[in-house]
Every structure is written in structure tokens, then in C-alpha cells.
């Protein structure tokens, strides 16, 4: 999609999109260990490869992985005391609590403090003009996720799961939470769907087969695609250069680009935001 064609879409009732960000997309799982951050980073890079202006917000306060995954583990954002400048990596502006705490230091905060820190990361970052801001949430459906769903103007959410029943049970809870706060589900991505042996080519469905796609069909949720459990995807993320940037013409990058197209199509189907076109109402007292 041409970046000039990307428009702001409607968000939760009572909220308006950020002035500098047209569409904020939450990437959630409800469960840890399903590759949510990997999907979020590669989805952001795939959207940018299509011409969109994209940023990444690492909303996982307790387990920030964006600094390492995007190759800037030691970066520190410039700040004037009021706003912070995002860190740039692979052409994307980034913000993460990982840039603000010492490496290896745990963020031992209760829910309200963590939620406040998350809001500060979003609102006190000098984001450039963006078509999409991809924000991956910590696992679960607690205070941070509810804060994000209720206070952050979201165009929709992408749910990441593996095919196994345990992950799908948590994905269902994540879907229910977003639906309760009025955030549309843009689609479901099935990660680690199959492992293909690099030596013999044998395909094995380690975490089960087709569970995510079946659940999406049952719930009427768009299925964004199945992603493999692949050594080069893992290695690229560990090396600080996600697979879409490391091997943009490869088969795995194409899967992420296909997913990005489906996400954009789902957003296009959502209602547009017209709040900026509505003039303010003023009441004048007449004699």
C-alpha cells in the first residue's frame, strides 16, 4: 500500500488517534513463549517494506526484547527532560523500557506503576509522523493489557498463537479481552506451525496442526497466516536483524509480507476516523 493512501481509522469510543500516529496496532498473545515479539518486529518491517511509515513500541514492560531483537541493545534515547527521541534501527523508530533500565535489571513494578510507565513510553516519545505503530504487549490479560486496551487509541489487535490447545486457550482470553474493551481483532497469526528439518526436509508439526486456523474460522476471525518454527528466523532475531531485514527476498520474509498485506486489508475494512473533520461545538450565551 502506498503510504499516501494510509488513513487514520476509528478507535475505541471516547478516544481519538494520536496526532502523529494514524493507526496503533496491538500485538498480543495471552501467553508467553509463542514468538509474539518476533512476529511484531517482522510485521513492522514488512509493513515498512511496503512503503508505510512504521514505528515499534515495546509494551512488554517486564520482558523487553526489542532492543536486542532490533540490534540496538545499548542504545539510550535522547531526552530534553520532557520528551524522548525514539531510537532508530533498520529504518524504524523504536521505544522500549529496555532503553531506560540497565541490561539485566528487572522491572519489579506493580500493575499500576507498570501501566503508568507504559503510557509514558507512548505519550512522551517524540514519534515522527507514522502510518502504523506496532506495539507488542506482555503475555496475559491483566492491568497492563487492560490499560492498553482502554486508554490507548487502537485501530485493532493481532493475536499470535501456536497451534497447541494450551496456547489457544490463552489466545481466546486475549480475544475476549479486546472485544470487551471495543478493540477489533484484525486477525490471528499461527506461529511455530511446522518445523522442516534442514538436513532431510522432513516436516513435523511439533505443536499440533492447524489449531489456530481452525479457531479463527470458528470465531470468524481473519487468519493472517502460518509461520514456521525455523532456525534462521530465530537466529536472525538473536543477531539483531529480523528475518524480513536479514533476508528480504527469502521465503520466510514473503510470509511476513503476505501477513502485512492481510493486516492492511483488515484495517482498510474498519471504519475511518473522522474526528478531525468535526468542528468543535461552542455555546454562546445570548441576551
N, C-alpha and C positions, 0 to 999 in steps of 0.2 A: 504494500500500500504506500502510495506517495505521501510523504509526511505532511504535505499541504492539505491532504484530504482528511487527516485525522482531526476529529472534533471532540469536544467535551460531551460526555454522556451523563445522564441523570444519576444521582447518588441517593443515599438514604434520605428519607423525609426529615426536614429540619436542618440539613447540612447543604453546603454548596462546595463545588470543586475549588481546590486551591488556585489562586490567580495564575501561578506559573506552571501548574501541572494539570493537564487536561483530564487524564484518567489514571487513577491509582488502582492497581490490581493486587489483591492479597493472594499469596500462595500458601496454602495450609495443608496439613495432613491429619491432624488429630493424634498422630502417633510419631514418635521419633524413629530414626533409622530407615526411613523409606526413600531417602535421597531428595528431599524437598529443596534443600539449598542448591544442589546440583541442577535440578530442574529449573529453579528460579533464575540462576545465573545464565544458563544456556538459553532459556526462553528470552531473557532480556537481550542477550547478544543476537539471537535470531531475529527479534523484532527490529533491532538496530540495523542488522544487515539488510533488512527490507526497506530501509530509508527513514525509519521513525527515530525520533529523539527520545532516548530511553535513559532512565536512571534506576539505581538499585538501592533500596533501603533494607538493611539487615535488621529486621524487627525481632530477631531472636536474641533477647537481652541476656539470657542465661548461657547461650551457646553460640556466640557469633562466629560465623565461619567465612563470611565474605572477604575479610582482609587476606586470609590465606588462599582462598579459592581464586581470588582475582589477582593474586601475585603482589599484593602491597601490605604484607603483614606488619611492617614497621612504620607505615605512614601515619602522620599526625596532621589533622586538618587545621588550616589557619583559622584564627578567630579574632574578632575585634572585641570580644567580651559579650557581645550580644548575639551575633550570628556566626555560624561556622561555614567555611567553604568546603564543599564536597571534595573528596579525593577522586582523582581521575585514574582510571585503569581500563585498558582495552577500549578506549573511547567512551566509556560510561562514567558519569558522576556517581559516586558511592558515598553512603554514610552508614556507619556501624558503631555500636558501643565498643567494639573491638579496637577502634582507633583511639579511644579515650581512656582505656584502662590498660595497665601493664599486661604483657603477654603472660598467660598462665594464671592471672588473677581472677578469682571467681566473683561474679556479681551476686553477692548474697543480700538480696533485697526482697522484702515482702511485696505482695501483689500491687498495692497502691503506689509504692515507690518505683517499681519496675514500669508500671503503666505511665507514670509521670515522666520517667526517663524516655520512654518510647515516644510520647507526644513531643517532648523537647527535640529529639532527633529529627522528627518530621518537620516541625514548625520553625525550629531555629537553625535550619540548614538553608543556605542561600542557593536553592535549586535553580538551575537555568530553566529556560522555557522547555518543557518536556511534553511529549505526546503521551508517554506511559511512564509510570513509576512502579516498578515491580518490588513488592515488599513480602518477604517470606517470614511467617510467624513461627514462634516456638511451638512445639507439639502440645496438644491438649486443648481444652475449651474453658480455660479459667479466666482470671481477671484480665490478663494482657490481651487475650483474644477478644473478650467482650469489649474492652476499652477500644480496641482497634475497630471492631465491628460497629460500635455505637458512636464513636467520636471522630473517626477518620472517614472522609468522604470517599467511599469506594464505588467504583463502577461495577465491580464484581469480584468473585473469588475463583481461583483454580485449585482444585483438590488433587493432591498427589497421594497415591496408594500403591501398594504392591498387590499381587493377585490373591494373597492368602487371606483367609477368613479373619484372622486377628487384626490385620491392618484395615480390612474393610469395615470391621465393627467400629473402629475409631474414625474412619472416614465418614461413616454415617452420622456420627455425633457432630463432626465438623460441619457437614452439610446442614444438619438440623439447626446448629447454632447460627450459621449465616442466614438461613431462611427466617429464623426468629427475629433477627435484627434488620430484616429487609434488604439483605445484600444478595443479588442474583448470583447463581452458580454458573460461571462461564463454561465449565467443563471439568472433566476428570481425566487425569493422566495416570496411566498404569506404568509404574517404573519397575525395573528388575523383572520384566515379564518373561524373559527367556535368557538362558546362557548358552552361547555357542562356543564349544571348545576350540581354542586357537590352534590346536595340534591336529585334531581329527575332523573337526567340523560338526561333531555331534551336538544337536540342540536338546537342551534339557530345561524343563520348567521347574526350577528349584522351589519356587514359592507358590506353585499351583499354576493353573492355566485359565486365563480368561475371566477371572473373578471380577476385576474392575470393569471390564467391558460389559459383563452381564449385569452388574449392579447399576451401571449408568443407564443401560437400556430399560431396566425395571423402573427406574426413577424418572425417566425422561430427561436425563442429563446428557449433554453432548459428550461424546467420547473423543478426547483430544489425541489419543494415540497410545501405542505400547512402546516402551523404551526398554532396550536390553540391559542385562547385567553384564557390562563389558569392561575388560581390563583397561582399554585406552580411555574410556570416559572417566574412570576412577583416577588413572594416572595423570590425566590432563588437569583435573581439578586439584589434585595434590601438588602439582607443579606450578599452580597459579595461572594456568592458561586453559580455561574450559574448552571442551572439545569443539564447540562452534567457532572459537577463535583459533584453536590449535590446528584443526583440520577442516576448514570451512567447506571444502568440496567432498568431504568424506560422507559415507552412508549415514553415520550417526548424526552429523550436523544436518543432513537433509531431513531426518526425522524431527529434529527440533524446529527446523524452518517450517515443516508441514504443520507442526503444532502451533507455531506462532501465527500462521495463516488462519487456523481454526479459531484461535483466541480472538484475533481481529474480527473475524466474521461474527463471532458471538457478541462482541462489543457493538458492532455495527447494528445488530438486531435489537439492541437495547434502546430505550428512549433517550433522546438527546437532551442536553441541559440547555434550558432557555432562560435561566435566572438572570443572566447578564443583560438580556433584552427587555426585561420587565422594569419599567421606570419606577423609582421609589414613590410611594404614596405619601402625600403631605396633606395635613388637615389644617385649614386656615379658619380662624375664628372671625366671623363677620358680625358687624354691629346689628 
